[in-house]
């Protein structure tokens, strides 16, 4: 198969994923349950993709846990995103340096 066919199939699948909801839901969704469910779907998908990556990225579970706890605490006290990311990375790195 040629690469052009692969690109065409990927473009078609991407297009269908975006068009199908518009085709089925032409009217405003009035169900409170369905609206709240759809509201939280992006957060759930992002969490499902991010959490495993956090714990497998360092190769050591302890460094991943320390970095995650650091990020959660700093995010809870509403620090800027760059501060949270740098502090979490730094704490995971320092923990990795301290562990033999």
C-alpha positions in Angstrom: 0.0 0.0 0.0 1.2 3.5 -0.7 1.7 6.2 1.9 -0.9 8.3 0.2 -3.6 5.7 0.9 -2.5 5.6 4.6 -2.8 9.4 4.8 -6.2 9.3 3.1 -7.6 6.7 5.5 -6.3 8.7 8.5 -7.8 11.9 7.2 -11.2 10.1 6.7 -11.2 8.6 10.2 -10.3 12.0 11.7 -13.0 13.7 9.8 -15.6 11.1 10.7 -14.8 11.3 14.4 -15.5 15.0 14.3 -18.6 14.9 12.0 -20.5 12.1 13.6 -21.4 14.0 16.8 -22.7 16.9 14.7 -24.8 14.5 12.6 -26.5 12.8 15.6 -26.9 15.8 18.0 -28.5 18.5 15.9 -30.6 19.8 18.7 -29.4 21.1 22.0 -28.9 18.3 24.6 -31.5 18.8 27.3 -30.6 15.8 29.5 -28.8 17.1 32.6 -27.1 13.8 33.2 -25.8 13.5 29.6 -24.6 17.1 29.6 -22.7 16.6 32.9 -21.3 13.4 31.6 -20.1 15.0 28.4 -18.7 17.9 30.4 -16.3 15.6 32.3 -15.2 13.3 29.5 -12.2 15.5 28.4 -10.9 15.5 32.0 -11.3 11.8 32.4 -9.6 11.1 29.1 -6.7 13.4 29.9 -6.3 11.8 33.3 -6.4 8.3 31.8 -3.6 9.2 29.4 -1.4 11.2 31.8 -1.4 9.2 35.1 0.2 6.1 33.6 2.8 8.2 31.8 3.7 9.9 35.0 4.5 6.6 36.8 6.3 4.9 34.0 8.4 7.9 32.9 11.1 7.9 35.5 11.7 4.1 35.8 11.5 4.3 39.6 8.1 4.4 41.3 9.4 6.4 44.3 10.7 9.3 42.1 7.4 9.4 40.3 5.4 9.4 43.5 7.5 12.3 45.0 7.1 14.3 41.8 3.3 13.7 41.7 2.8 14.7 45.3 4.9 17.8 44.8 2.8 18.7 41.7 -0.5 18.0 43.5 0.4 20.1 46.5 1.6 23.1 44.5 -1.4 22.9 42.2 -3.7 22.8 45.2 -2.2 26.1 46.5 -2.7 27.5 43.0 0.8 28.0 41.9 1.4 28.8 38.2 1.7 25.9 35.9 5.4 26.5 35.1 6.2 26.5 38.8 4.3 23.2 39.3 6.0 21.5 36.4 9.6 22.7 37.3 9.2 21.8 41.0 7.7 18.4 40.2 10.5 17.6 37.7 13.1 18.9 40.1 11.9 17.0 43.1 11.7 13.8 41.0 15.3 14.4 39.8 16.6 15.1 43.2 14.9 12.1 44.6 16.5 10.0 41.9 19.9 11.4 42.7 19.5 10.6 46.4 18.4 7.0 45.9 21.3 4.6 45.3 
